[in-house]
Amino acid sequence: MSKLHLKVGGMHCSLCTQSVQRALVRLDGVSDAQVSLAHQEVLIDYDPGRVRIDTMTQTLYQLGYTSREPNRADVFAVEKQELNNARRTAIHVGILVALATIWMVLRFWLGHSMIFDVGQAAFAIISTLGPASFVFRNAFQSVRRGIVNQDVLAAAAAAAGLVGGALGLIWPAFPSSAFFGATTFVLAFHGVGGFASVLVHVRASQSVQKLLSLQPATATRLDPTGCEEMVPVDSLALADHVRVRPGERIPVDGKIVQGVSSVDQQLVTGEPLPVDTQPGDEVIGGSLNGNGSLIIEVTRIGEDSFLQRVANQVTEARVMKPGILRLVDRILNIYVPTVLILALIGGLLWVVASWVFEGHPLWVRAGFTVLSVLVMGYPCALGMATPLAIIRASGEAAERGILMRSGEAFQVFRLVDTIVFDKTGTLTEGKPQLASVWTLNGDEDTVLSLAASADWASEHPVAKAIVSAAKEQGLPIQSMNHFHALPGRGIEARIEDQEVLIGTERLMTERGLNDLKEAREWIAEQQWHGRTIVFVAYNGKVAGAISVSDRIKPDAKSVLASLKKLKISAILATGDHQQAASAVAEELGITDVHAQLLPEDKLSFVRQLQREGRRVAFIGDGINDAPSLMQADVGIAIGTGTDIAIDAADVVLPGQRLKAVLEAHILARTSYAMTVRNVLLALSVNGIGVVASLSGFVHPLWAMLAMAFSLVVVLGHTLFSRFALGEPQNPANLS
């Protein structure tokens, strides 16, 4: 089986995703098709021996959709152009409706004249053939696919206005100017609503490009004679040797053949502390080399490299993200056929009733009824209901530092029953801090002061944590006469004629300082908590040891307690080792823990939860979290995280404040409730108008007034509704 990933143009509603999926899986050789409306993409699993790629693309074309290869250089330019086109359309139809309104006022002021009918006809025809012609194209394609959506209803209402206006030029019973004006109004409101929708939904995500930019463009390759040359990373081959100097990013996945160093892998694996490496150890491209010089043998290139695999996983997850059947589309699936049926019934009733009671059918009155119902049936405010609610909610969220990158996914947050947390930088602060000090003679201050004095010149995160702790406690930082870094093991220094050695247990053993029996109980306790230990020796004896850990965020415990009250399950999934994960989970009361997960493991775990029927939110901040953030029903990135994680998420939380998760959850529920009320308000005005139009005496002018009135009502409701944000105590309190 193979996979085909395509960008699909022409999808306008969530019902389109079903149409695309059904058409593709009917093809012999296609086993599955995942369709994303938000990203306009499809991922097809197919057997290349049974179905050709051009057969699949032709199927999309026959349905009225376009297709192209994804991640082309012009993809983001195309999306930006889509937004510009929608804005231009909204401006043009806005100008036309403004002119039509002025023309209508002049007609009432100066009295009826054929020139006013012709003028309104011109505005309607220009709208139909010009900026709003897309409405009829979209409606035609939707009907072809068996879909009834807002485009179909708008086209029916606009066409009814054109027919009514044309008939009015022949029969005075049809108010020609009003019918033509209704067409202009319908198309204008539909165009403005379309722009609002595009404004909310078009997001030029550059996740894959930013991810791959972490990998250096060039590398220092060693030729067989040991000479160095700068070459593009793409030109490296397996078994090539590259040199990585201190402070440089490692350009490729490989194995160390010479040198020792500390490698910071937090961006790619989520581990908070640098990893001490030596010959034989594997390193990951994109990691940051510490203070040692390394020679690395290339072991993975191209599609097999870590960053490229994560990039592919993000791309795939973007398409396989669970689809959302929009509230408006669900309602329109019922509302549109209802309006069309009522228009037909209204016309038939007038024909039959007039025939029975007057002896002849009133065809003009029946036609007037049909056209009036169609014109009145278009709920112009419906297209604005969701965008307005999302825009208002995003404003409320922004005031609290919460960025909503996907409005509809944000609203889905209200349905989430499971939240999967990454550990480092999410539940914890993501940087080492002093945890405990053990000393042989009980003098903790002396041990910490000596360690800080020796570590003063070191850039290692553990050293920085020790220096910071000594400063906070007001301990003296003594002058240093000599400093020498031992990459991957520790440091040695001379302080006031005292030889100080700080580093790992392996370093102590190498120097013959392996009598640590008295510290074994303390060491075991620190290791059980997943802490990192460094030993301090001076004058040839071990004086003590210091442990550092990644501290849990202050508000993490209260947030998890609140989620439990909301009956939302919390799961910990991390790339860190089991002991560190279990220690954090125990302190926070999390019982479901998954540790030492690779990015693909996290992604598979999220998909497994979704297959079980759960609505999943994932919260993380690292590159290794990006595929899971994209796959989850709602991806939530910590604002201090990597660009790739933020770009892959639907919601971004401010800084280190985890309590914003609760605020985002309340906003999601409130925003959706506002959307529901907006939809009901929009439909109620037009629903009353449709019923009244069955009488056959409702003037098209009332349809235009109803459009304006419903828009004012929905806009007023959106602007003046209140968002009450307090910590949730009971799910029933959240409407």
C-alpha positions in Angstrom: 0.0 0.0 0.0 1.1 3.6 -0.7 0.0 7.0 0.5 -1.0 10.0 -1.7 -1.2 13.4 -0.1 -3.0 16.1 -2.0 -4.2 19.7 -1.5 -7.9 19.9 -2.5 -9.5 23.2 -3.6 -13.2 23.9 -3.7 -14.3 22.5 -0.4 -16.7 24.9 1.2 -18.4 23.1 4.0 -17.8 20.1 6.3 -20.3 18.1 4.2 -17.8 18.4 1.3 -15.3 16.2 3.3 -17.9 13.4 3.3 -18.4 13.8 -0.5 -14.7 13.6 -1.2 -14.2 10.6 1.1 -17.1 8.6 -0.3 -16.1 9.2 -3.9 -12.5 8.1 -3.3 -13.1 5.0 -1.2 -15.5 3.7 -3.9 -12.5 3.4 -6.2 -11.1 -0.1 -6.5 -7.7 -0.1 -4.8 -8.4 2.8 -2.4 -8.6 1.4 1.2 -9.0 4.7 3.0 -9.2 8.5 2.5 -8.7 11.0 5.3 -10.0 14.5 4.4 -9.2 17.8 6.3 -11.5 20.7 5.6 -9.5 23.1 7.8 -6.3 22.4 5.8 -7.9 21.6 2.5 -6.0 18.3 2.2 -6.6 14.6 1.6 -4.5 11.6 2.5 -5.3 8.5 0.5 -4.2 4.9 1.3 -4.2 3.0 -2.0 -2.8 0.0 -3.9 -0.7 1.4 -6.8 -1.2 -2.0 -8.6 -5.0 -1.5 -8.7 -5.6 2.3 -9.0 -3.6 5.0 -10.7 -2.9 8.4 -9.3 -4.5 10.2 -12.3 -7.7 8.2 -11.7 -8.0 9.6 -8.2 -7.2 13.1 -9.2 -9.7 12.8 -12.1 -12.3 11.7 -9.6 -11.8 14.8 -7.6 -12.0 16.9 -10.8 -15.3 15.3 -11.8 -16.7 16.2 -8.4 -15.7 19.8 -9.1 -12.6 20.0 -6.9 -9.1 20.9 -7.8 -6.0 19.0 -6.6 -2.3 19.7 -6.4 0.8 18.4 -4.6 1.1 19.8 -1.0 4.0 21.8 0.4 4.8 23.5 -2.9 6.6 26.7 -2.6 3.5 28.7 -3.6 1.1 27.0 -1.1 1.2 29.9 1.4 1.0 32.4 -1.3 -2.2 30.7 -2.6 -3.8 30.8 0.8 -2.9 34.4 1.2 -4.4 35.1 -2.2 -7.6 33.3 -1.1 -7.9 35.7 1.8 -7.2 38.7 -0.5 -9.8 37.5 -3.0 -12.5 37.1 -0.3 -11.7 40.6 1.0 -11.9 42.0 -2.5 -15.2 40.2 -3.1 -16.7 41.6 0.1 -15.6 45.1 -0.8 -17.1 44.9 -4.3 -20.5 43.4 -3.2 -20.5 45.9 -0.3 -20.2 48.8 -2.8 -23.0 47.3 -5.0 -25.4 46.8 -2.1 -24.7 50.4 -0.9 -25.5 51.7 -4.3 -28.6 49.6 -4.5 -29.8 50.9 -1.2 -29.2 54.5 -2.2 -31.1 53.8 -5.5 -34.0 52.2 -3.5 -34.2 55.3 -1.3 -34.2 57.6 -4.3 -37.1 55.5 -5.8 -39.2 56.0 -2.7 -38.3 59.7 -2.6 -38.9 60.5 -6.3 -41.6 57.9 -7.1 -41.7 54.9 -9.3 -40.0 55.0 -12.7 -38.8 52.3 -15.1 -35.3 53.7 -14.7 -35.2 52.6 -11.1 -36.2 49.0 -12.1 -33.5 49.0 -14.7 -31.0 50.4 -12.3 -31.7 47.7 -9.7 -31.6 45.0 -12.4 -28.1 46.3 -13.4 -26.8 46.1 -9.8 -28.2 42.5 -9.5 -26.8 41.4 -12.8 -23.4 42.9 -12.1 -23.3 41.1 -8.7 -24.4 37.8 -10.3 -22.0 37.9 -13.2 -19.2 39.7 -11.3 -17.9 39.4 -7.7 -20.6 37.0 -6.5 -20.6 34.6 -9.4 -18.7 32.1 -7.2 -22.0 31.6 -5.3 -23.7 30.0 -8.3 -20.6 28.0 -9.2 -20.3 26.6 -5.7 -24.0 25.9 -5.5 -23.9 24.0 -8.8 -21.0 21.9 -7.6 -22.7 21.2 -4.3 -25.9 20.1 -6.0 -23.9 17.8 -8.3 -22.4 16.1 -5.2 -25.8 15.8 -3.4 -24.9 18.5 -0.9 -27.3 21.2 0.3 -25.5 24.0 2.0 -25.6 27.8 2.4 -24.3 28.3 -1.2 -27.3 26.4 -2.5 -29.7 28.4 -0.4 -28.0 31.7 -1.4 -28.1 30.8 -5.1 -31.7 29.8 -4.9 -32.6 33.1 -3.1 -30.6 35.2 -5.6 -32.1 33.3 -8.6 -35.6 33.8 -7.2 -34.9 37.5 -7.0 -33.7 37.6 -10.6 -36.7 35.7 -11.8 -39.1 37.8 -9.7 -37.5 41.0 -11.0 -37.6 39.8 -14.6 -41.3 38.9 -14.3 -42.0 42.3 -12.7 -40.9 43.9 -16.0 -43.9 42.1 -17.6 -46.4 41.8 -14.8 -46.8 44.6 -12.3 -47.9 42.1 -9.6 -44.2 41.3 -9.2 -42.3 44.3 -7.6 -39.4 44.3 -10.0 -37.2 46.7 -8.2 -37.6 45.0 -4.8 -36.9 41.5 -6.2 -33.7 42.7 -8.0 -32.7 44.5 -4.9 -33.2 41.3 -2.9 -30.7 39.5 -5.2 -28.1 42.2 -4.6 -28.7 42.0 -0.8 -28.5 38.2 -0.7 -25.2 38.1 -2.7 -23.7 40.9 -0.7 -24.4 39.4 2.7 -23.2 36.0 1.4 -19.9 37.6 0.2 -19.3 39.4 3.4 -20.1 36.3 5.4 -17.7 34.3 3.3 -14.9 36.8 4.0 -15.5 36.5 7.7 -15.3 32.8 7.4 -12.1 32.8 5.4 -10.6 35.4 7.8 -11.2 33.0 10.7 -10.2 29.8 9.0 -7.2 30.6 6.7 -4.0 30.0 8.7 -0.8 29.9 6.7 0.9 27.2 8.8 4.6 26.9 8.2 5.2 24.0 10.6 7.1 21.8 8.3 9.3 24.5 7.0 10.2 25.8 10.5 10.9 22.3 11.7 13.3 21.6 8.9 15.0 24.9 9.4 16.3 23.7 12.7 18.7 21.4 10.8 21.7 23.4 9.7 22.0 24.0 6.0 25.7 23.1 5.9 28.0 20.7 7.7 31.8 20.4 8.2 32.7 17.2 6.5 36.1 15.4 7.0 37.6 13.9 3.9 39.7 10.6 4.2 42.9 12.7 4.9 41.2 14.5 7.8 40.9 17.8 5.9 37.7 19.8 6.6 35.3 21.2 4.0 31.9 23.0 4.3 29.2 21.1 2.3 25.4 21.3 2.1 23.8 18.9 4.5 21.8 17.4 1.6 25.1 16.2 0.0 26.1 14.1 3.0 26.1 10.3 2.6 26.0 7.4 5.0 29.3 6.8 6.8 30.5 10.4 6.2 32.3 12.0 9.1 31.4 15.5 10.2 32.9 17.7 12.9 30.6 19.6 15.3 32.3 22.3 17.4 31.1 23.5 20.8 27.8 25.5 20.6 26.9 24.3 17.1 23.8 22.4 16.1 24.3 18.8 15.1 23.5 18.7 11.4 22.5 15.0 11.0 21.6 11.9 12.9 24.7 10.0 13.6 27.1 8.1 16.0 29.9 9.7 17.9 33.3 8.3 16.8 35.5 10.8 18.6 35.1 13.3 21.5 32.9 13.7 24.6 30.4 16.4 25.2 27.0 17.3 26.7 24.2 17.5 24.1 21.1 19.5 24.7 18.2 17.5 23.1 15.3 19.3 24.8 14.0 20.8 21.6 13.8 17.5 19.9 13.2 15.0 22.7 11.8 17.0 25.5 14.4 15.9 28.0 15.2 18.9 30.3 18.9 18.1 31.0 21.7 17.7 28.5 22.8 14.2 27.8 26.5 13.3 28.5 27.8 11.6 25.3 30.9 9.7 24.4 32.2 7.6 21.4 29.5 5.1 20.4 26.5 7.2 21.5 23.8 8.1 19.0 22.9 11.8 18.5 20.0 13.5 16.8 20.1 16.2 14.1 18.9 19.5 15.4 20.3 18.9 18.9 22.7 21.5 20.4 26.2 20.5 21.1 27.7 21.6 24.4 31.3 22.4 25.3 33.0 19.4 23.6 34.2 18.9 20.1 32.7 15.9 18.3 33.3 13.9 15.2 30.1 12.1 14.1 29.5 9.4 11.6 26.4 9.9 9.6 23.9 7.0 10.2 20.6 8.4 8.8 19.9 10.9 6.0 16.9 12.1 4.0 13.5 10.6 4.9 15.1 8.4 7.6 16.4 11.3 9.6 14.7 12.3 12.9 13.6 15.8 11.8 12.3 14.6 8.4 10.3 11.8 10.1 8.7 14.2 12.5 8.0 16.6 9.6 6.2 13.8 7.7 4.3 12.8 10.9 3.1 16.4 11.3 2.0 16.5 7.7 0.1 13.2 8.0 -1.5 14.2 11.3 -2.7 17.4 9.8 -4.9 15.4 7.4 -5.9 12.7 9.9 -7.0 15.2 12.5 -10.7 14.3 13.4 -13.1 16.3 11.3 -15.7 18.6 12.7 -19.2 18.6 11.3 -20.0 22.2 11.7 -23.1 23.2 13.6 -24.2 25.5 10.7 -23.7 22.7 8.2 -25.8 20.3 10.3 -28.6 22.8 10.6 -28.5 23.7 6.9 -28.7 20.0 6.0 -32.3 20.2 7.3 -33.1 23.9 6.8 -32.3 24.2 3.1 -34.5 21.3 2.0 -37.3 22.6 4.3 -37.2 26.0 2.7 -37.2 24.5 -0.8 -40.1 22.2 0.1 -42.1 25.0 1.7 -41.7 27.1 -1.4 -43.0 24.3 -3.5 -45.9 23.6 -1.1 -46.7 27.3 -0.9 -47.0 27.6 -4.7 -49.0 24.4 -5.0 -51.4 25.5 -2.2 -52.2 28.7 -4.0 -52.8 26.8 -7.3 -55.0 24.2 -5.7 -56.9 26.5 -3.3 -57.6 29.1 -6.0 -58.7 26.4 -8.4 -61.1 24.9 -5.8 -62.5 28.2 -4.4 -62.4 30.5 -7.4 -62.6 28.1 -10.2 -59.3 29.0 -11.8 -55.6 28.8 -10.6 -53.9 32.0 -9.6 -50.5 31.3 -11.2 -49.1 34.8 -10.6 -49.9 34.6 -6.9 -48.5 31.1 -6.7 -45.3 32.2 -8.4 -45.0 35.3 -6.2 -45.3 33.0 -3.1 -42.6 30.6 -4.3 -40.2 33.4 -5.1 -40.9 35.3 -1.8 -40.4 32.1 0.3 -37.0 31.5 -1.4 -35.9 35.1 -1.0 -37.1 35.3 2.6 -35.6 31.9 3.4 -32.0 33.0 3.0 -30.6 33.7 6.5 -27.9 36.2 5.8 -26.8 36.3 9.4 -26.3 32.6 9.5 -23.0 32.8 7.7 -21.8 35.3 10.3 -23.0 33.4 13.4 -20.0 31.2 13.9 -17.2 33.7 12.7 -18.6 36.4 15.0 -18.7 34.2 18.0 -15.2 32.9 17.4 -13.9 36.4 16.8 -15.5 37.6 20.0 -14.1 34.6 21.9 -10.7 35.1 20.5 -10.7 38.7 21.7 -11.7 37.5 25.2 -8.9 34.9 25.0 -6.3 37.4 23.8 -7.0 39.6 26.9 -5.8 36.6 28.9 -2.9 35.8 26.7 -4.6 32.8 25.1 -4.1 32.6 21.3 -6.8 30.8 19.3 -5.2 29.5 16.1 -8.2 27.4 15.0 -11.6 28.7 16.0 -13.7 25.6 15.4 -11.1 23.3 17.1 -11.2 25.7 20.0 -14.9 25.2 20.3 -14.4 21.5 20.3 -12.5 21.9 23.5 -15.8 21.9 25.3 -16.2 18.2 24.3 -12.8 17.0 25.4 -12.9 14.2 28.0 -9.1 13.3 28.0 -6.1 15.6 28.2 -2.7 14.1 27.5 0.1 16.2 29.1 3.8 16.2 28.1 6.0 16.6 31.1 9.0 18.8 30.5 8.0 22.5 30.0 4.3 21.6 30.4 3.7 20.2 33.8 7.3 21.2 34.9 9.2 24.4 34.3 11.6 22.9 31.8 14.8 23.9 33.5 16.9 22.3 36.3 16.7 23.7 39.9 18.3 22.7 43.1 16.4 19.9 44.8 18.6 18.6 47.6 22.1 18.7 49.2 23.9 15.8 51.0 27.1 16.4 52.9 29.4 14.1 54.8 29.8 16.4 57.8 26.4 18.3 57.6 27.8 21.6 56.3 25.5 22.1 53.3 26.4 25.8 52.9 30.1 25.1 52.4 29.5 22.3 49.8 27.0 24.5 47.9 29.3 27.5 48.0 32.3 25.6 46.8 30.2 24.0 44.0 28.9 27.4 42.9 32.3 29.0 43.0 33.7 26.2 40.7 30.6 26.3 38.4 30.7 30.0 38.0 32.4 29.8 34.6 30.4 26.8 33.3 27.5 27.1 30.8 26.1 23.7 31.7 22.4 24.0 32.9 23.1 22.0 36.1 26.0 24.4 36.9 23.7 27.3 36.3 21.1 25.8 38.7 23.8 25.4 41.4 25.1 29.0 41.0 21.5 30.4 41.1 20.7 28.4 44.3 23.8 29.7 46.0 22.9 33.3 45.1 19.4 32.9 46.3 20.7 31.7 49.7 23.2 34.5 49.9 26.2 32.2 50.0 29.6 33.6 49.0 31.0 33.0 45.5 34.7 32.6 45.9 37.3 33.6 43.3 38.6 30.8 41.1 42.3 30.4 40.1 41.9 27.6 37.6 39.0 26.0 35.6 39.0 23.0 33.3 35.9 21.4 31.8 35.7 17.7 31.5 33.0 17.2 28.8 30.4 14.6 29.7 31.8 14.1 33.2 32.2 17.4 35.1 34.7 20.1 35.9 37.9 20.6 38.0 38.9 23.9 39.5 41.3 25.5 42.1 39.7 27.8 44.7 42.0 29.4 47.2 44.6 26.6 46.8 41.9 24.0 47.2 41.4 21.4 44.4 37.7 21.1 43.7 36.2 18.4 41.6 32.5 18.4 40.6 30.9 15.8 38.4 29.3 12.4 37.9 29.8 9.2 40.0 31.9 7.9 37.0 34.3 10.8 37.4 34.7 10.2 41.1 35.4 6.6 40.4 38.0 7.5 37.8 39.8 9.7 40.3 39.7 7.0 43.0 37.0 8.7 45.1 34.5 5.9 45.1 33.8 5.6 48.8 30.2 6.7 48.7 28.6 4.1 51.0 27.2 6.8 53.4 25.4 8.5 50.5 23.8 5.4 49.0 20.4 5.9 50.8 20.3 9.5 49.7 21.4 8.6 46.2 18.6 6.0 45.9 16.0 8.5 47.1 17.1 11.1 44.5 17.2 8.6 41.7 13.7 7.4 42.6 12.5 11.0 42.1 14.3 11.1 38.8 16.8 13.8 39.8 20.3 14.4 38.4 23.1 14.0 40.9 26.6 15.7 40.9 29.2 15.0 43.5 31.5 17.6 45.1 35.0 16.7 46.2 37.9 18.9 47.5 41.3 18.1 49.0 41.1 14.6 47.6 37.8 13.6 49.4 34.1 13.5 48.6 32.5 16.3 50.7 28.9 15.9 49.5 26.5 15.7 46.6 23.9 17.9 45.0 20.7 16.9 43.2 18.8 19.0 40.7 15.4 18.4 39.2 12.9 20.0 36.8 10.5 21.7 39.2 6.7 21.2 38.9 4.8 24.3 38.0 3.2 26.0 41.0 -0.3 25.8 39.5 -0.1 22.3 38.0 -1.6 20.5 41.0 -4.7 22.8 41.3 -5.3 22.6 37.5 -5.3 18.8 37.6 -7.6 18.9 40.6 -10.1 21.1 38.7 -9.9 18.9 35.6 -10.8 15.9 37.8 -13.9 17.8 39.0 -14.8 18.4 35.4 -14.5 14.6 34.8 -11.7 15.1 32.4 -9.1 12.4 32.5 -5.4 13.4 32.7 -2.6 11.3 31.2 1.1 11.9 31.2 3.0 11.0 28.0 6.7 12.0 27.9 10.0 11.2 26.2 11.7 11.4 29.6 12.7 8.3 31.5 10.2 6.3 33.5 11.5 7.2 37.0 11.3 11.0 36.3 7.8 10.6 34.8 6.5 8.5 37.7 7.8 10.9 40.3 6.0 13.9 38.7 2.9 11.8 38.2 2.8 10.7 41.8 3.2 14.2 43.1 0.3 15.5 40.8 -2.0 12.5 41.3 -1.8 11.2 37.7 -2.2 7.5 37.6 -1.9 6.9 33.8 1.8 7.4 32.9 3.6 6.6 29.6 7.4 7.3 29.5 10.3 7.1 27.1 8.0 7.8 24.1 9.4 8.8 20.7 7.3 11.3 18.6 5.7 8.5 16.7 4.8 6.7 19.9 3.0 9.8 21.2 1.2 10.2 17.9 0.1 6.5 17.9 -1.1 6.8 21.5 -3.2 9.8 20.7 -4.7 8.0 17.7 -5.4 5.0 19.9 -7.4 7.1 22.4 -9.4 8.6 19.5 -10.2 5.2 18.1 -11.6 4.4 21.5 -14.1 7.2 21.0 -12.4 9.8 23.2 -12.1 13.5 22.5 -8.5 14.2 23.1 -6.6 17.4 23.9 -2.8 17.2 23.9 -0.6 19.8 25.7 3.1 20.1 24.9 5.9 22.4 23.9 8.6 20.5 22.0 9.4 19.3 18.5 8.6 15.8 19.6 5.1 16.9 20.6 4.3 18.5 17.2 2.7 15.5 15.5 0.5 14.8 18.5 -0.5 18.5 18.8 -1.6 18.3 15.2 -3.4 15.0 15.5 -5.3 15.7 18.7 -8.9 17.0 18.5 -7.4 20.1 20.2 -3.7 20.7 20.3 -2.6 23.1 23.0 1.0 24.5 23.0 2.7 26.2 25.8 3.7 29.7 24.6 7.3 29.3 25.7 7.7 26.2 23.4 9.2 25.8 20.0 7.9 27.4 16.9 7.0 24.1 15.4 4.9 23.1 18.5 3.1 26.5 18.4 2.4 26.2 14.7 1.0 22.7 15.0 -1.4 23.7 17.8 -5.0 25.0 17.8 -4.6 26.9 21.1 -1.4 28.6 22.5 -1.2 29.3 26.2 0.7 32.2 27.7 4.1 31.6 29.2 4.2 29.1 32.0 0.6 29.7 33.3 -1.0 26.3 33.1 -4.2 27.6 34.7 -5.0 29.1 31.3 -6.1 25.6 30.3 -9.2 26.0 32.5 -9.9 29.5 31.1 -9.6 28.2 27.6 -12.0 25.4 28.4 -14.6 27.8 29.8 -14.1 30.1 26.8 -14.7 27.2 24.4 -18.0 26.3 26.1 -19.1 29.9 26.2 -18.1 30.5 22.6 -20.0 27.5 21.3 -23.1 28.5 23.4 -22.9 31.9 21.8 -22.7 30.3 18.3 -25.8 28.3 19.0 -27.7 31.4 20.1 -26.5 33.3 17.1 -27.7 30.5 14.8 -31.1 30.4 16.5 -31.5 34.1 16.3 -30.6 34.2 12.6 -32.9 31.3 11.8 -35.8 32.6 13.9 -36.1 35.9 12.0 -36.0 34.1 8.6 -38.2 31.3 9.8 -40.9 33.7 10.8 -40.5 35.4 7.4 -40.8 32.1 5.5 -44.0 31.1 7.2 -45.4 34.6 6.6 -44.4 34.4 2.9 -46.6 31.4 2.5 -49.5 33.8 2.6 -48.4 35.1 -0.8 -48.6 38.8 0.3 -45.1 39.4 1.8 -43.3 42.0 -0.2 -39.6 41.3 -1.1 -38.7 44.5 0.6 -39.4 42.8 3.9 -36.8 40.2 3.1 -34.2 42.8 2.8 -35.3 44.4 6.1 -35.2 40.9 7.7 -31.6 40.4 6.5 -30.5 43.7 8.0 -32.5 43.1 11.2 -31.2 39.6 11.8 -27.6 40.8 11.2 -28.1 43.6 13.7 -29.6 41.1 16.2 -26.8 38.6 15.8 -24.1 41.3 15.9 -25.7 42.9 19.0 -25.9 39.6 20.8 -22.3 38.8 20.0 -21.0 42.2 21.2 -23.0 42.5 24.4 -22.9 38.9 25.7 -20.8 38.5 28.7 -18.0 36.0 29.3 -17.9 35.0 32.9 -14.5 33.4 33.8 -14.0 31.8 37.1 -12.4 28.5 38.1 -15.0 25.7 37.4 -16.3 23.9 40.4 -18.9 21.8 38.6 -19.5 20.8 35.0 -23.1 21.8 35.3 -22.1 25.4 36.0 -20.6 25.7 32.5 -23.2 26.5 29.9 
